[in-house]
Amino acid sequence: MTSAFSTLLDNWLPKSVTSLRSYSKQDFSSDCVAGITVGLVALPLAMAFGISSGVTPQAGIYTAVVAGFLISALGGSRTQIGGPTGAFVVVIAAIIAKHGLSGLLMVTMMAGAILLFLGITGLGNAVKFIPRPVVIGFTNGIALLIASTQIKDFLGITGATPVPSEFLERMAWLGEHSATISIPTVLLGLTSLLVIILFGRITKKVPGTIVALLLATAATAAFNLPVATIGSAFGGIPTGLPDIRMPEFRTDLIIPLLPSALTVALLAAIESLLSAVVADSMSGDRHNSNVELVAQGVANLAVPLFGGIPVTGAIARTATNIRSGARSPVSGMVHALTLLCILLFAAPLARFIPLATLAAVLFVVAYNMGEWHEIPHIVRLDVKDIAVWVLTFLLTVVADLTIAVEVGMVLAALLYIYQVTKTTRVAVVTPEAVEEARPHIVQNYAIPHYVSMIHIQGPLLFGAAEKVNEILRDIDDLNQIVILRLRHMTAIDATGLHAIERLHDQITATGRILLICGARRQPKRLIYTSTLPRVVGARNILPNIGSALHRARELYARFNGLEEEMAGQLSEMTI
């Protein structure tokens, strides 16, 4: 009973508690360095996300301080960094345009309550059922929208009317006011962009965003450059955190704001869990999804009290945290305290920060978050997957993110039903069918001691693709060569292919080899039109279990110096 209670308690304890059981001075030193580094990286991002969302730059910093501390203190990941991210920019701007700041604060708290519910009940795993074309579609769309909102500040364009919130109207507005482009602003923006890109290629130790921010701010202050700054646009940044204030909560807005709250909660859940998975792969840790969602919920309930905006896990800042040597959630709390110290002691200097530099920062963020490298993979897939991606992307850009996700999910669900029914077969068992199945019968072969075999049964579509990750929990128990047998896998989609690629990456990262065999007609067609043959190696995708075992013996002999000894065995095999 005591053991069961202890296990249950461990399942709900934050990583900040469990990681301190073996914490050392060296760990604290590493966490401090990482926390200060990621805090400096987060500063321009927090301000930029605040401005592009339609609120003040200090609101972005307040959000990063409060949420960054709470998510690290209460979360289920050792190295996750929480704060405002680009995923919310479009949603926040639309909410403010319709319902004002009070509506945004309501949405944020409602989303926090939804995330808390998902984490406590374990329903947060439902985000795994979102198909990859939908995720890529609205990620591409959000990135394009973020970049489009920064063109005005990057070029120094001015106009008598506000910039429209809709994409097409915004682009038309920019075209109409293109004559007001400021040459000094363009030069400063381009220089900032080049500094960020070049420093990213030269060294990872010094963040290019910080270098660009410092140089541009110093140049603006020293030479009194004629460019828009935080001071000229917002009057600077107040020192310290604001007073805690309960937002106005109107019951008549709950139903109208519910779709937006669900969208914010969905985005927060997807991005935080995706960021936690990235953190696991970089640090070797294993996050607790439910505890992480509870922390995200608490943070989104808390930030509106300080006038903040929605938050989630930030992949780029999390990666920076890990690369800087983070050992525990203490680094995330130090990151929040670093931002707080900047607010307390250096806030007056922020008035010199040029908006063009923050726009350059967001251009880089939009490019990095856009998942553009996934597009060639998507266009290789079935035309139905391509249609879901294109429609989600277009709806995200020209309509509304909430509508895009809803339509994408409905289409994906219909495609799921279609794929399952299409792969259901009723046929007479003929002698030819029996002979065709004979090379796939595992019982006909002896499995060598250096081979582990995994088989997938049923369709590997977006609703079930996450099950592949279950293999990784016991990856240390797998043998040197792993054969993934697909004989009983009836269908696959983009999400399933991505899951197999992730499985390959995780297995090969441990020095093991993955072979794939036995794919049926539909999976085989999609596999060979995807990038999987290039990732796994065309010679490592085999038609049946016999040829896979033959390939395994070849590889085992080669990598263990046994070519001559096993040559006789290989020559005697009949495949």
C-alpha positions, 0 to 999 in steps of 0.5 A: 500500500505504501509502495503504491502510494509512493508511486502515485505521489511520484507520478504527480510530483513536479520535476522541481521536487524529484530532481532535487533529490540528487541535486549538487552544487555543480548542478546549481552552478550549471543551472544558474549559467543556463538560466541567465543565458536563456533569460537574456534570450527571452527578453527581446522575444517577450517584448516582441511577442507582446507588441505583435499580439497587440499589447504592450512590450512589458506585458510580454515580459510580465508573462515571461517572468510569472509563467516562466517561474510557475511552469518550471516550478510546477511542470513535468519537464526538467528543462522546459522553459515556458512563456509567450510564444509565436503560436498565440500571436495571431489568436491574441490579436484577433481576440483583442480586436473583437473583445478588447484586453478584458476579453483576452484576459478572460480567454487566457484564464478559461484556457488555463482552466481547460488545461488544468482539467486536461492534466488532472483527468489525463485527457491531455493525451487527446492532443496526440490525435491531431494529424500531422498535416493539420499541425504543419498546416496551421504552423506554416500559416501562423509563421506567415501571419507573424512575419506579415505583422512585422513588415510595418515595423521592419520597413518603418511604414506609417499610416493614418489608419490602423493596420488591419488584422486580416492578412489580405487587408493587411497586405493591401494596407502595406501596399497602399502606404509603401511610399512611407518606407523609412530608409534608416529603419530598413537599414537598421532592420536589415543589419539586425537581421544579418547579425542574428543570422550570422551569429547563429552560424558562427557560434551557439554560445552567444545568442544573435538576438542579444547581440543585435538588440544591444548593438541596435539599442546602443546605436539608436541611443548614441546617434539619435537615429530617426527610427521608431522605438519602444519609447516613442511607441509605448512610452518605455517600460515601467520598473517592476511588476504591476499590481495584482488585479483580478480581470473583469469576468463577464458571464455573458462572454463565456460562450462567445469566447469558448471557441477561442479559449479552446483554441488557446488551450489546444495550442498550449497543450500541443506546443508544450508537449512537443517542446517537452518531447524535444527536451527529452530527446536533447537531455535524455530525460522523460517528461510527465505530460499530465503534470506539465499540462497542470503547470501550463494551466496554473500559469495561464490562470496566473498571468492575467492577474499581472496583465499577461498573455497566454503561455506555453512551452517555448521550443527555442528557449528550451533548446537554448536552456539545454545547450547552455547546460541546464540540469533541472527546473532551477534553470527555468526559475533563474531565467524568470528571476533574470527577467525580473532583475532586468525589469527592476534595474534596467527597464528605463534603458528599454525605451531606446530599443528600436522596433525594427530590431524586434521585427527582425527577431520575429522574422527569425522566429517565424522562419524557425517555427514554420516547419518549412522543411516538412513541406517536401515531405507532405507533398510526397504523400497521398493527395488527401493528406496534401488537401488537408494540409493546404486547406488548413494552411489557407484557412489559417492565413485568410480566415481564422485559426480556430476555423482552420483547426476545426475544419482540419480536424473534421477532414482528418476524422473523415479521412481516418474513417475512409482509410480504415474502411478502404483497408478492410478486405474480404477475400477467399483464401486461395493456394496462391494467397497461402504461398504469398504469405509463407515468406512472412511467417515468423515461425518459419525462422530462428530469430538470432540473439542480436535481433529484436522484433517489433510488429505493428498490427492495424492501421498506423494513422494519426489516432494511433501513431503515438503508440510507436513511442511506447517502444522507446520506454524500454529502448535499452532492452532492445538488441543491436538490430531492431526489425520493425515488421509491418505485415499486419499494418493495414494503413499508414498516413503522414503522422504514422510515417513521422512516428516511424522516422522518430523511432528510427532516429531514437534507435540509431541514436543509441547505436542500434540499427532499424530494419523495416519489412513486410509492408503491404500495398498502401503502406508500401506505396506511401513509404516509397513516396516519402523520405523514409527510404532516404532516412532509414536506407533503401537497403534496410527496407525489405519485402519480408521477414526472411530477407530482413533476417538475412540483412540483419546477419549481414550487418551483424557480421560487418559491424562485429568483424565476423564476415568470413565466419558467417559467409558460409551461413549467408550463402546457405540461406534461401530467401 
